Amino acid sequence: MICMPLSGAKKILLTEEDTVVRDGLAKLLKKDGYQITKASSSSELIRQINAGSFDLILVDVHLGQPEGIEVLKVLKDTKPGIPILAMVSHTSGGIVEKALKEGVIDYLIKPFNISTIKKKIAKILKDNQPKQGEMSA
């Protein structure tokens, strides 16, 4: 079963240093109807988030300088309403706990199954959409 986005093209900001992973994941998510903006670094993530609006941020926590955890702190302070799904290559050093503390809604451990990421994305977007009759502030 393919997890289709809800109404309209949901916008996802995908931040991953590895070109193969970033481009492959973007291609798969685009096939499901998501609008993908790619970033390859923390600084590019910050530029993109300030330039556009997104329904979800998918970010590799093990980014280069500034470290992914530091970027999560910035996002938590500047864009608190955007859900963040983190990707981690390991769980040592309390990285998952740190990410969750900084506002990450869920995480994936690499390598992950593509159906798992699609399900998590669909659930996060569904859970974070405005309820019928709810007014945006």
C-alpha positions as CSV (number, residue, x, y, z in Angstrom):
1,M,0.0,0.0,0.0
2,I,1.3,3.4,-0.9
3,C,0.9,6.1,1.7
4,M,-0.5,9.1,-0.2
5,P,-0.4,12.6,1.2
6,L,-3.6,14.0,2.6
7,S,-5.2,16.8,0.7
8,G,-2.9,18.7,-1.7
9,A,0.9,18.3,-2.0
10,K,2.4,18.3,1.5
11,K,5.7,20.0,1.6
12,I,8.7,18.2,3.2
13,L,12.1,19.7,3.8
14,L,14.6,16.8,3.5
15,T,18.0,17.4,5.0
16,E,20.6,14.7,4.4
17,E,24.4,15.0,3.7
18,D,24.6,11.8,1.7
19,T,23.7,12.6,-1.9
20,V,22.6,9.1,-2.7
21,V,20.3,8.8,0.3
22,R,18.9,12.3,-0.1
23,D,18.2,12.0,-3.8
24,G,16.8,8.4,-3.6
25,L,14.5,9.3,-0.7
26,A,13.3,12.5,-2.4
27,K,12.5,10.5,-5.6
28,L,10.5,7.9,-3.7
29,L,8.6,10.5,-1.7
30,K,7.8,12.6,-4.8
31,K,6.3,9.4,-6.4
32,D,3.8,9.5,-3.4
33,G,2.8,13.0,-4.3
34,Y,4.9,15.0,-1.7
35,Q,6.6,18.2,-2.7
36,I,10.2,17.8,-1.6
37,T,12.8,20.5,-1.0
38,K,16.3,19.1,-0.4
39,A,19.1,20.5,1.8
40,S,22.5,19.0,2.2
41,S,23.7,20.8,5.3
42,S,22.6,22.5,8.5
43,S,23.2,26.0,7.0
44,E,21.2,25.1,3.9
45,L,18.4,23.7,6.1
46,I,18.2,27.0,8.0
47,R,18.2,29.0,4.7
48,Q,15.4,26.8,3.3
49,I,13.2,26.9,6.4
50,N,13.5,30.7,6.5
51,A,12.6,31.0,2.8
52,G,9.6,28.7,2.6
53,S,6.8,27.0,4.5
54,F,6.8,23.2,5.2
55,D,4.5,20.6,6.7
56,L,7.3,18.4,7.9
57,I,11.1,18.5,8.3
58,L,12.9,15.2,7.8
59,V,16.5,15.7,9.1
60,D,19.6,13.6,9.6
61,V,20.7,14.4,13.2
62,H,24.3,13.6,12.3
63,L,24.8,16.6,10.1
64,G,28.1,18.5,10.0
65,Q,28.7,21.9,11.6
66,P,26.6,23.1,13.2
67,E,25.7,19.7,14.5
68,G,22.2,18.5,13.9
69,I,21.2,18.7,17.5
70,E,22.1,22.4,17.5
71,V,19.9,22.9,14.4
72,L,17.0,21.2,16.2
73,K,17.4,23.8,19.0
74,V,17.1,26.6,16.4
75,L,14.1,25.0,14.8
76,K,12.4,24.5,18.1
77,D,12.8,28.2,18.9
78,T,12.0,29.6,15.5
79,K,9.6,27.2,13.9
80,P,7.9,25.3,16.8
81,G,4.8,24.3,14.9
82,I,6.6,22.2,12.2
83,P,6.9,18.5,13.1
84,I,10.4,17.1,12.8
85,L,11.2,13.5,11.9
86,A,14.8,12.7,12.7
87,M,17.1,10.1,11.0
88,V,20.0,8.7,13.1
89,S,22.7,6.2,12.1
90,H,23.1,5.1,15.7
91,T,21.6,5.6,19.1
92,S,24.7,5.8,21.2
93,G,25.5,8.9,23.3
94,G,21.9,9.6,24.0
95,I,21.4,11.2,20.6
96,V,17.8,10.0,20.4
97,E,17.0,11.4,23.8
98,K,18.6,14.7,22.9
99,A,16.7,14.9,19.7
100,L,13.4,14.2,21.4
101,K,14.2,16.8,24.0
102,E,14.7,19.4,21.2
103,G,11.2,18.7,19.8
104,V,11.6,15.8,17.4
105,I,8.3,14.1,17.1
106,D,9.7,10.7,16.0
107,Y,12.9,9.1,14.7
108,L,14.2,6.5,12.3
109,I,17.4,4.4,12.7
110,K,19.4,4.0,9.5
111,P,19.2,1.9,7.4
112,F,15.5,2.1,7.5
113,N,12.8,0.4,5.4
114,I,11.1,2.7,2.9
115,S,7.6,1.5,3.9
116,T,8.4,2.4,7.6
117,I,9.4,6.0,6.7
118,K,6.4,6.4,4.4
119,K,4.1,5.2,7.2
120,K,5.7,7.5,9.8
121,I,5.5,10.5,7.5
122,A,1.8,9.9,6.7
123,K,1.0,9.5,10.4
124,I,2.8,12.6,11.4
125,L,1.2,14.7,8.7
126,K,-2.3,13.3,9.6
127,D,-1.8,13.9,13.3
128,N,-0.6,17.5,12.7
129,Q,-3.2,18.7,10.3
130,P,-5.7,21.2,11.5
131,K,-9.0,19.6,12.6
132,Q,-12.1,20.4,10.7
133,G,-13.6,23.6,11.9
134,E,-10.3,24.6,13.6
135,M,-9.2,28.1,12.7
136,S,-5.5,29.0,12.1
137,A,-4.2,31.8,14.2
